[in-house]
Amino acid sequence: DDSLREFGELKPLTIAERRRREKIAPLRILSECISTTETDLECPVVSAVEHLTNGKNYLSLSPLQRLSILRVLVESAYDTIRVNQCVQDNIQSRISAVKQLENEERRAKKEAKEAASLVETAARERLVQEAKYEFTSKKRREIIRKNKFTGEFTTDHLETLDDEEIADFDDETRAEYDALPGPKQFNKNEVRKTVAKINEENAFGTSALEALTLEEIQSREANTLIEMEDELANYGESANSYNRDTSAKINALKREIENFKEWQETLPTSRAEANEVLREAIDDGTVKPLRNAIRTAKQALLSGEDEETGGMWAYDLLRDAALELKQSEKRKRVIEAQKDLVAKRNKCFVRTDSIGKDRAHNRYWHFDNDSHERIWFDAEFKLSSDQNESLDATPTIDESMVSLGPGDKEEDLSKTDEKNYIPFSRKEYHSSGLISSLARHRNGCLSSNKSLRALIKNLESKGLWEGSLKVSVKEILEGSGALDVSTADGGENEENENPVQKAGDEQVFQEAKNDGSLQQIELICSLESAIDQRCRLRIVHDDISAPDAGIYIMGTVVGWRMKKTIIQIQNQKEDS
């Protein structure tokens, strides 16, 4: 009962309620079937056994007595040697599998901790080197400035001084050099920033990385174009007076400037698309969309080599996607290493717990033996009321429609003075505590690549419930490879095979009107083509929690293409 209350997120029992329940526990069969000595009723188990041992008819037993006999038989079955041994073996197998899984998790955490320790050590060493470089650079400038007045050293000699020679320049400089902070003397904020910088560089496989905004990238490109134009202007207007090599350089520079100007005209569109794809991939957080988004961003020239530092520069959103990809790949490796142990643990018991719930309290499930790697969800209808209507995305339903099957009748329940007990027991049927029959639920399944990605995108990473649910869904689907299937690629191939056409839809539009559902609309019947017609589009942001909640926007039809769908009712048939 405590686990049921915890599962239903109900408040724990008070001391008085727990004492009343413990008092009737020996006579309890099911939640709604109890018998107390206060009503002068016999124990249903004893009365049922006496009834049958006296040779009386089983059908004359009351429903409560029949349930009592069923409970005794079930408990007797559990007391047999075979069932007891099976349960014990199952428990031992689960304990062994759980221990192996815990050892694997500890090993993965240890490796992650060691990797983080190595990065932190490298960060501290870098901070030390940066402090030394800054100190020696400052002292070198001071020595050169003083030497202008004293003339003690030549310019060539000063330029050949290395860091150690500068540190040994005099006793005061050596003392300041030795007083520089060591690896353990930097504060956590400085180390954390350097660690983040090293992780960014490792994500791009470079020794130095500079993250830029889109405005900074555009400003850098504009400066590059100005520099190339100035370089071309230095050669003069006529190239006839130059030799062959110089003329070739001038022609190559002109072509480079022309190509650069063409890129500046086409890049804004591709970069806007890449920016949107990067945001969606980061929200998705799985390996495949992140890789595709990074590839699209690189094609849009949102990263490149930095000649000044010898490293790279990258768009800040591309940097975030690369870091997220690094984490996703690491998580996927851990999941694949633990996959067999998780399957072994889950095989020990048939019962499967839900993987989590969303903000609307809809529960989600995944079954290990599901060959299609689907995510199932179970949405309990909320009783509609006049006050506070539709405060969340849970669908509402009238009280007369919320129950499934016949409701319990009062004569089926034992007479008891515990007036508060029956409403409590009915909460096991429905969270409202008002329904005395099985509650009607809305069950569904997410199996397509699009619906699975939509689920991950709709879940809030920082949510109390949805955060853990999002992580669980990612781990399950990445471990099974369900998100790596080529359904999305198939859609792209279909778009390539059936490109959007700007005209010529008269015949297919007429066939669609003759389909039957559009014949009753006079406005549609008068049209010969849908191209350039204004229309209203309905967009559903969350087709899981709120499939009936949508927004409408106005649009214009600019093209059409044929789409092939497969509808499965009793057999498969294609509908174009």
C-alpha positions as CSV (number, residue, x, y, z in Angstrom):
1,D,0.0,0.0,0.0
2,D,2.9,2.4,0.8
3,S,4.4,1.7,-2.6
4,L,1.0,2.3,-4.3
5,R,0.7,5.7,-2.5
6,E,4.2,6.6,-3.5
7,F,3.5,5.5,-7.1
8,G,0.4,7.7,-7.1
9,E,2.3,10.6,-5.5
10,L,-0.2,10.7,-2.6
11,K,0.7,12.0,0.9
12,P,2.0,9.4,3.3
13,L,-0.5,8.0,5.9
14,T,-0.8,9.7,9.2
15,I,-0.1,7.7,12.4
16,A,-3.8,7.4,13.1
17,E,-4.5,6.2,9.5
18,R,-1.7,3.7,9.7
19,R,-3.0,2.3,13.0
20,R,-6.5,1.8,11.6
21,R,-5.1,0.0,8.6
22,E,-2.9,-2.2,10.7
23,K,-6.0,-3.1,12.8
24,I,-7.9,-4.4,9.8
25,A,-4.9,-5.9,8.0
26,P,-5.5,-9.5,9.2
27,L,-9.0,-9.4,7.7
28,R,-8.1,-7.6,4.5
29,I,-8.4,-9.3,1.2
30,L,-8.3,-6.5,-1.3
31,S,-8.4,-2.7,-0.8
32,E,-12.2,-2.6,-1.1
33,C,-12.9,-6.0,0.6
34,I,-12.4,-5.8,4.3
35,S,-14.1,-7.2,7.4
36,T,-13.9,-5.9,10.9
37,T,-14.9,-7.5,14.2
38,E,-16.7,-4.3,15.1
39,T,-19.6,-5.3,12.7
40,D,-19.9,-8.8,14.3
41,L,-19.0,-10.4,11.0
42,E,-17.0,-13.6,10.8
43,C,-13.6,-13.7,9.2
44,P,-14.3,-14.3,5.5
45,V,-11.5,-16.9,5.2
46,V,-12.7,-19.0,8.1
47,S,-16.3,-18.8,7.1
48,A,-15.5,-19.8,3.5
49,V,-13.4,-22.8,4.5
50,E,-16.1,-24.0,6.9
51,H,-18.7,-23.5,4.2
52,L,-16.8,-25.7,1.7
53,T,-15.7,-28.3,4.3
54,N,-19.4,-28.8,5.3
55,G,-20.1,-29.8,1.7
56,K,-22.0,-26.7,0.7
57,N,-22.1,-25.3,-2.8
58,Y,-19.2,-23.0,-3.9
59,L,-21.6,-20.7,-5.9
60,S,-23.4,-19.8,-2.7
61,L,-20.3,-18.1,-1.4
62,S,-20.3,-14.3,-1.3
63,P,-17.8,-12.4,-3.6
64,L,-15.8,-11.6,-0.5
65,Q,-15.5,-15.2,0.5
66,R,-14.5,-16.2,-3.0
67,L,-11.7,-13.7,-3.0
68,S,-10.6,-15.0,0.4
69,I,-10.3,-18.5,-1.1
70,L,-8.4,-17.2,-4.0
71,R,-6.0,-15.4,-1.7
72,V,-5.4,-18.5,0.3
73,L,-4.6,-20.5,-2.8
74,V,-2.2,-17.9,-4.1
75,E,-0.3,-17.8,-0.8
76,S,-0.2,-21.6,-0.7
77,A,1.3,-21.7,-4.2
78,Y,4.0,-19.3,-3.0
79,D,4.7,-21.6,-0.1
80,T,5.5,-24.6,-2.4
81,I,9.2,-25.6,-2.7
82,R,9.3,-25.2,-6.5
83,V,7.9,-21.6,-6.5
84,N,9.9,-20.6,-3.5
85,Q,13.1,-22.0,-5.1
86,C,12.3,-20.2,-8.3
87,V,11.8,-16.9,-6.5
88,Q,15.0,-17.3,-4.5
89,D,17.0,-18.1,-7.6
90,N,15.5,-15.1,-9.4
91,I,16.4,-12.8,-6.5
92,Q,20.0,-14.1,-6.3
93,S,20.4,-13.7,-10.1
94,R,19.1,-10.1,-9.8
95,I,21.5,-9.4,-6.9
96,S,24.4,-10.7,-8.9
97,A,23.5,-8.7,-12.0
98,V,23.0,-5.5,-9.9
99,K,26.4,-6.0,-8.3
100,Q,28.0,-6.4,-11.7
101,L,26.2,-3.4,-13.0
102,E,27.3,-1.3,-10.0
103,N,30.9,-2.4,-10.5
104,E,30.7,-1.3,-14.1
105,E,29.2,2.0,-13.1
106,R,31.9,2.5,-10.6
107,R,34.5,1.7,-13.2
108,A,33.0,4.2,-15.6
109,K,32.8,6.9,-12.9
110,K,36.5,6.2,-12.0
111,E,37.6,6.6,-15.6
112,A,35.6,9.8,-15.9
113,K,37.1,11.1,-12.7
114,E,40.6,10.2,-13.8
115,A,40.0,11.9,-17.2
116,A,38.7,15.0,-15.4
117,S,41.8,15.0,-13.1
118,L,44.1,14.9,-16.0
119,V,42.3,17.8,-17.6
120,E,42.5,19.8,-14.4
121,T,46.2,19.1,-14.0
122,A,46.8,20.3,-17.6
123,A,44.7,23.4,-16.8
124,R,46.8,24.2,-13.8
125,E,50.0,23.7,-15.7
126,R,48.7,26.0,-18.5
127,L,47.9,28.7,-15.9
128,V,51.5,28.4,-14.6
129,Q,52.9,28.7,-18.1
130,E,50.7,31.7,-18.9
131,A,51.7,33.4,-15.6
132,K,55.4,32.8,-16.5
133,Y,55.0,34.0,-20.0
134,E,53.2,37.2,-18.9
135,F,55.9,37.9,-16.3
136,T,58.8,37.4,-18.7
137,S,57.1,39.4,-21.5
138,K,56.6,42.3,-19.0
139,K,60.2,42.1,-17.8
140,R,61.5,41.9,-21.4
141,R,59.7,45.2,-22.2
142,E,61.1,46.8,-19.1
143,I,64.7,45.7,-19.9
144,I,64.4,47.0,-23.5
145,R,63.0,50.3,-22.2
146,K,65.8,50.8,-19.7
147,N,68.4,49.8,-22.3
148,K,67.4,52.7,-24.5
149,F,68.8,55.1,-21.8
150,T,71.8,53.0,-20.6
151,G,72.9,51.3,-23.9
152,E,74.3,48.5,-21.8
153,F,73.2,45.7,-24.2
154,T,72.8,45.4,-27.9
155,T,69.4,44.9,-29.5
156,D,70.5,41.5,-30.9
157,H,71.5,40.3,-27.4
158,L,68.2,41.4,-25.9
159,E,66.2,39.6,-28.6
160,T,68.1,36.3,-28.0
161,L,67.3,36.2,-24.3
162,D,65.1,33.3,-23.3
163,D,62.8,33.1,-20.3
164,E,65.4,31.6,-17.9
165,E,67.9,34.3,-18.8
166,I,65.4,37.0,-18.2
167,A,64.5,35.4,-14.8
168,D,68.2,35.5,-13.9
169,F,68.7,39.1,-15.1
170,D,69.1,40.3,-11.5
171,D,68.3,39.2,-8.0
172,E,65.0,41.1,-7.8
173,T,63.7,39.6,-11.0
174,R,64.7,36.1,-9.8
175,A,62.8,36.7,-6.5
176,E,59.7,37.8,-8.4
177,Y,59.9,34.9,-10.8
178,D,60.2,32.4,-7.9
179,A,57.2,34.0,-6.2
180,L,54.9,33.3,-9.1
181,P,51.9,31.0,-8.2
182,G,52.3,27.3,-8.5
183,P,49.8,24.7,-9.9
184,K,48.0,24.4,-6.5
185,Q,47.8,28.1,-5.8
186,F,45.1,29.0,-8.4
187,N,41.5,29.4,-7.3
188,K,38.7,27.2,-8.6
189,N,37.2,29.8,-10.9
190,E,40.4,30.2,-12.8
191,V,40.9,26.4,-13.1
192,R,37.3,25.9,-14.1
193,K,37.5,28.4,-16.9
194,T,40.8,26.9,-18.2
195,V,39.3,23.4,-18.0
196,A,36.3,24.5,-20.1
197,K,38.7,26.1,-22.6
198,I,40.7,22.8,-22.8
199,N,37.6,20.8,-23.3
200,E,36.5,23.1,-26.1
201,E,39.9,22.7,-27.8
202,N,39.7,18.9,-27.4
203,A,36.3,18.9,-29.0
204,F,37.8,20.5,-32.1
205,G,41.1,18.6,-32.0
206,T,43.2,21.8,-31.9
207,S,45.7,23.5,-29.6
208,A,43.8,26.8,-29.5
209,L,40.2,27.8,-30.1
210,E,38.5,31.2,-30.3
211,A,34.7,31.2,-30.0
212,L,33.1,34.0,-32.0
213,T,29.5,35.3,-32.4
214,L,27.9,35.6,-35.8
215,E,28.5,39.4,-35.8
216,E,32.2,38.9,-35.0
217,I,32.5,36.4,-37.8
218,Q,30.9,38.8,-40.3
219,S,33.1,41.6,-39.1
220,R,36.2,39.5,-39.5
221,E,35.2,38.5,-43.0
222,A,34.6,42.2,-43.9
223,N,38.0,43.1,-42.7
224,T,39.5,40.2,-44.7
225,L,37.8,41.5,-47.8
226,I,39.1,45.0,-47.2
227,E,42.6,43.7,-46.8
228,M,42.5,41.8,-50.0
229,E,41.1,44.8,-51.9
230,D,43.9,47.0,-50.4
231,E,46.5,44.4,-51.5
232,L,45.0,44.5,-55.0
233,A,45.1,48.3,-55.0
234,N,48.8,48.3,-54.2
235,Y,49.5,46.5,-57.4
236,G,48.0,49.4,-59.4
237,E,45.3,49.4,-62.1
238,S,47.4,48.0,-64.9
239,A,49.0,44.7,-64.7
240,N,50.8,44.8,-68.1
241,S,54.0,46.2,-66.6
242,Y,54.4,43.2,-64.2
243,N,56.1,39.9,-65.0
244,R,54.3,36.7,-65.4
245,D,54.4,35.6,-61.7
246,T,53.1,38.9,-60.4
247,S,50.3,38.9,-63.1
248,A,49.3,35.4,-62.0
249,K,49.2,36.6,-58.3
250,I,47.0,39.5,-59.3
251,N,44.6,37.4,-61.3
252,A,44.4,34.8,-58.4
253,L,43.7,37.6,-56.0
254,K,40.9,39.0,-58.2
255,R,39.3,35.6,-58.4
256,E,39.5,35.2,-54.7
257,I,37.8,38.6,-54.1
258,E,35.0,37.7,-56.6
259,N,34.5,34.3,-54.9
260,F,34.5,36.0,-51.5
261,K,31.8,38.4,-52.6
262,E,29.7,35.6,-53.9
263,W,30.0,33.8,-50.6
264,Q,28.9,36.9,-48.7
265,E,25.7,36.9,-50.8
266,T,24.9,33.2,-50.3
267,L,26.3,32.5,-46.8
268,P,23.6,34.4,-44.8
269,T,20.9,31.9,-45.9
270,S,22.9,28.8,-45.3
271,R,24.2,30.2,-42.0
272,A,20.6,30.9,-40.9
273,E,19.7,27.3,-41.7
274,A,22.8,26.0,-40.0
275,N,22.0,28.1,-36.9
276,E,18.5,26.6,-36.7
277,V,19.8,23.0,-37.2
278,L,22.4,23.5,-34.5
279,R,19.8,24.7,-32.0
280,E,17.6,21.7,-32.7
281,A,20.5,19.3,-32.5
282,I,21.5,20.7,-29.1
283,D,18.0,20.3,-27.8
284,D,17.9,16.8,-29.2
285,G,21.2,15.9,-27.6
286,T,21.8,12.6,-29.5
287,V,24.8,11.7,-31.6
288,K,23.4,11.6,-35.2
289,P,21.7,15.0,-35.3
290,L,24.7,16.6,-33.7
291,R,27.0,15.2,-36.3
292,N,24.8,16.3,-39.1
293,A,24.4,19.8,-37.6
294,I,28.2,20.2,-37.2
295,R,28.7,19.1,-40.7
296,T,26.1,21.6,-42.0
297,A,27.7,24.4,-39.9
298,K,31.2,23.7,-41.3
299,Q,29.7,23.8,-44.8
300,A,28.3,27.2,-44.0
301,L,31.9,28.3,-43.1
302,L,31.2,28.8,-39.4
303,S,34.6,27.6,-38.4
304,G,38.1,27.8,-39.8
305,E,41.8,28.1,-39.1
306,D,43.2,31.0,-37.1
307,E,46.5,32.2,-38.6
308,E,47.3,34.4,-35.6
309,T,47.1,31.6,-32.9
310,G,47.8,28.6,-35.1
311,G,44.6,27.1,-33.9
312,M,41.0,27.5,-34.9
313,W,38.0,29.8,-34.6
314,A,34.4,28.6,-34.5
315,Y,30.9,29.9,-34.1
316,D,29.9,29.8,-30.4
317,L,26.8,27.7,-31.1
318,L,29.0,25.3,-33.1
319,R,31.3,25.1,-30.1
320,D,28.3,24.2,-27.9
321,A,27.2,21.5,-30.3
322,A,30.7,20.0,-30.4
323,L,30.8,19.8,-26.6
324,E,27.4,18.2,-26.6
325,L,28.5,15.7,-29.2
326,K,31.5,14.8,-27.0
327,Q,29.3,14.2,-24.0
328,S,26.8,12.2,-26.1
329,E,29.5,9.9,-27.5
330,K,30.9,9.4,-24.0
331,R,27.4,8.5,-22.7
332,K,26.8,6.2,-25.6
333,R,30.1,4.3,-25.0
334,V,29.1,3.8,-21.3
335,I,25.6,2.6,-22.3
336,E,27.0,0.1,-24.8
337,A,29.4,-1.2,-22.1
338,Q,26.6,-1.7,-19.6
339,K,23.9,-2.8,-22.1
340,D,24.4,-6.6,-21.5
341,L,24.4,-6.2,-17.7
342,V,21.2,-4.1,-17.8
343,A,19.5,-6.7,-19.9
344,K,20.7,-9.4,-17.5
345,R,19.3,-7.5,-14.5
346,N,16.0,-6.8,-16.1
347,K,15.4,-10.4,-17.1
348,C,15.3,-11.4,-13.5
349,F,11.8,-10.0,-13.1
350,V,8.9,-9.7,-15.5
351,R,7.6,-6.5,-14.0
352,T,8.9,-3.3,-15.7
353,D,8.8,0.0,-14.0
354,S,8.2,3.2,-15.9
355,I,11.2,5.2,-17.1
356,G,9.7,8.5,-15.9
357,K,6.9,11.0,-16.3
358,D,6.5,14.5,-17.8
359,R,5.2,17.7,-16.4
360,A,1.6,16.5,-17.1
361,H,2.2,13.3,-15.0
362,N,2.0,11.1,-18.2
363,R,4.1,8.0,-17.6
364,Y,6.5,6.6,-20.2
365,W,7.6,2.9,-20.6
366,H,10.1,0.9,-22.5
367,F,10.2,-2.9,-22.7
368,D,13.5,-4.7,-23.2
369,N,12.0,-7.4,-25.4
370,D,10.4,-4.8,-27.8
371,S,12.1,-5.6,-31.1
372,H,11.0,-2.2,-32.5
373,E,12.5,-0.1,-29.6
374,R,9.4,1.9,-29.0
375,I,8.5,4.3,-26.2
376,W,5.0,3.8,-24.8
377,F,3.1,6.4,-22.8
378,D,0.2,6.3,-20.5
379,A,-1.9,9.4,-20.0
380,E,-4.5,9.5,-17.3
381,F,-7.5,11.7,-18.0
382,K,-8.1,14.6,-15.6
383,L,-11.6,15.2,-14.4
384,S,-13.0,18.3,-15.9
385,S,-14.2,21.1,-13.6
386,D,-15.5,24.6,-13.9
387,Q,-12.6,26.0,-11.9
388,N,-9.0,26.0,-13.0
389,E,-9.8,24.4,-16.2
390,S,-6.9,23.2,-18.4
391,L,-4.1,24.2,-16.1
392,D,-1.8,21.7,-17.6
393,A,-1.5,19.6,-20.8
394,T,-3.4,16.6,-19.4
395,P,-6.5,16.0,-21.4
396,T,-9.8,16.5,-19.5
397,I,-12.8,14.3,-19.6
398,D,-16.3,14.4,-18.0
399,E,-16.7,12.3,-14.9
400,S,-19.4,10.2,-16.6
401,M,-16.8,9.1,-19.2
402,V,-13.7,8.7,-17.2
403,S,-14.5,5.3,-15.8
404,L,-13.9,2.0,-17.6
405,G,-16.2,-0.8,-16.9
406,P,-18.9,-1.0,-14.2
407,G,-18.3,0.8,-11.0
408,D,-18.2,-0.9,-7.5
409,K,-21.5,-1.1,-5.7
410,E,-21.9,-0.4,-2.1
411,E,-23.3,-3.9,-1.4
412,D,-20.1,-5.4,-2.8
413,L,-18.2,-3.7,0.0
414,S,-18.2,-5.0,3.6
415,K,-20.0,-2.8,6.0
416,T,-17.6,-0.8,8.1
417,D,-17.5,2.3,10.2
418,E,-14.3,3.4,8.6
419,K,-15.8,6.1,6.5
420,N,-12.5,7.5,5.3
421,Y,-11.1,4.2,4.2
422,I,-13.2,3.6,1.1
423,P,-12.2,6.9,-0.6
424,F,-8.6,6.1,0.3
425,S,-8.8,2.7,-1.3
426,R,-10.5,4.1,-4.4
427,K,-7.4,6.3,-5.1
428,E,-5.8,3.1,-6.3
429,Y,-8.2,3.3,-9.2
430,H,-7.9,7.0,-10.1
431,S,-5.9,9.9,-8.7
432,S,-9.0,12.0,-8.1
433,G,-10.2,9.6,-5.4
434,L,-13.8,9.8,-6.8
435,I,-13.9,6.9,-9.2
436,S,-14.7,3.5,-7.9
437,S,-14.0,1.6,-11.2
438,L,-11.0,1.2,-13.4
439,A,-10.0,4.6,-14.8
440,R,-9.9,5.3,-18.5
441,H,-6.4,6.0,-19.8
442,R,-5.1,7.3,-23.1
443,N,-2.3,5.0,-24.2
444,G,0.0,5.5,-27.1
445,C,3.2,4.5,-28.7
446,L,6.1,6.5,-30.2
447,S,7.9,4.4,-32.8
448,S,9.0,6.7,-35.6
449,N,12.3,8.6,-35.7
450,K,10.4,11.9,-35.9
451,S,8.1,11.2,-32.9
452,L,11.0,10.0,-30.7
453,R,13.1,13.1,-31.5
454,A,10.0,15.3,-30.9
455,L,9.6,13.7,-27.4
456,I,13.3,14.4,-26.5
457,K,13.0,18.0,-27.8
458,N,9.8,18.7,-25.8
459,L,11.2,17.4,-22.5
460,E,12.7,20.1,-20.3
461,S,16.3,19.2,-19.3
462,K,16.1,21.2,-16.1
463,G,12.7,19.9,-15.1
464,L,12.4,18.0,-11.8
465,W,10.7,15.0,-13.6
466,E,11.4,15.6,-17.2
467,G,15.2,16.0,-16.7
468,S,15.7,12.4,-15.6
469,L,13.1,11.2,-18.1
470,K,15.0,12.9,-21.0
471,V,18.3,11.3,-19.9
472,S,16.6,7.9,-19.6
473,V,15.0,8.1,-23.1
474,K,18.4,9.2,-24.6
475,E,20.2,6.3,-22.9
476,I,17.6,3.7,-24.0
477,L,17.4,4.9,-27.6
478,E,21.1,5.5,-28.1
479,G,22.0,2.2,-26.6
480,S,19.5,0.4,-28.8
481,G,20.4,2.4,-31.9
482,A,16.8,3.4,-32.5
483,L,17.9,7.0,-33.2
484,D,20.5,5.9,-35.7
485,V,18.1,4.3,-38.1
486,S,17.8,5.8,-41.6
487,T,14.2,7.0,-41.4
488,A,15.3,10.6,-41.5
489,D,17.6,9.9,-44.4
490,G,14.7,8.2,-46.1
491,G,12.7,11.4,-45.9
492,E,15.6,13.3,-47.4
493,N,15.8,10.8,-50.2
494,E,12.1,11.1,-50.8
495,E,12.4,14.8,-51.1
496,N,15.3,14.5,-53.5
497,E,13.3,12.0,-55.6
498,N,10.1,14.1,-55.4
499,P,11.2,17.8,-55.4
500,V,8.8,20.6,-54.7
501,Q,7.2,21.8,-57.9
502,K,6.1,25.4,-58.3
503,A,3.3,24.7,-60.8
504,G,1.4,21.9,-62.5
505,D,-0.8,20.8,-59.7
506,E,-4.1,21.0,-61.5
507,Q,-4.6,17.3,-62.1
508,V,-3.6,16.1,-58.7
509,F,-5.6,18.9,-57.1
510,Q,-8.7,17.8,-59.0
511,E,-8.1,14.2,-57.9
512,A,-7.8,15.3,-54.3
513,K,-11.1,17.2,-54.6
514,N,-12.8,14.1,-56.1
515,D,-11.7,12.1,-53.1
516,G,-14.9,12.9,-51.4
517,S,-14.1,14.9,-48.3
518,L,-13.5,18.2,-50.2
519,Q,-16.5,18.1,-52.4
520,Q,-18.8,19.7,-49.9
521,I,-16.6,22.9,-49.6
522,E,-17.8,25.3,-52.2
523,L,-14.6,27.5,-52.0
524,I,-12.4,24.5,-52.7
525,C,-14.6,23.3,-55.6
526,S,-14.2,26.6,-57.4
527,L,-10.4,26.5,-57.4
528,E,-8.4,24.9,-60.2
529,S,-5.0,25.1,-58.5
530,A,-3.8,25.5,-54.9
531,I,-0.6,27.4,-55.9
532,D,-0.5,31.0,-54.5
533,Q,-3.7,30.5,-52.4
534,R,-3.8,31.7,-48.9
535,C,-4.4,29.0,-46.2
536,R,-4.5,28.5,-42.5
537,L,-2.1,26.0,-40.9
538,R,-2.6,24.2,-37.6
539,I,0.6,23.5,-35.6
540,V,0.6,21.1,-32.7
541,H,3.7,21.7,-30.5
542,D,3.2,18.7,-28.3
543,D,1.4,15.8,-29.9
544,I,2.0,13.6,-26.9
545,S,0.7,15.5,-23.8
546,A,-1.6,17.8,-25.6
547,P,-2.5,16.5,-29.1
548,D,-5.7,18.6,-29.3
549,A,-3.9,21.9,-28.4
550,G,-2.6,23.8,-31.4
551,I,-2.0,27.2,-32.8
552,Y,-3.1,28.6,-36.2
553,I,-1.0,30.6,-38.5
554,M,-1.6,32.0,-42.0
555,G,0.5,31.0,-45.0
556,T,0.6,30.9,-48.8
557,V,0.9,27.7,-50.9
558,V,4.1,28.0,-52.9
559,G,4.6,24.5,-54.2
560,W,3.5,20.8,-54.1
561,R,5.0,17.3,-54.3
562,M,3.7,13.8,-54.1
563,K,4.2,12.0,-50.7
564,K,3.9,8.3,-50.3
565,T,2.4,7.0,-47.1
566,I,1.7,3.5,-45.8
567,I,-1.6,2.9,-44.0
568,Q,-1.9,-0.3,-42.0
569,I,-5.5,-1.4,-41.1
570,Q,-5.8,-5.1,-41.8
571,N,-3.2,-5.2,-44.6
572,Q,-0.7,-2.8,-46.0
573,K,-1.7,-0.6,-48.9
574,E,-0.1,2.5,-50.4
575,D,-1.9,5.8,-50.5
576,S,-0.4,8.7,-52.5
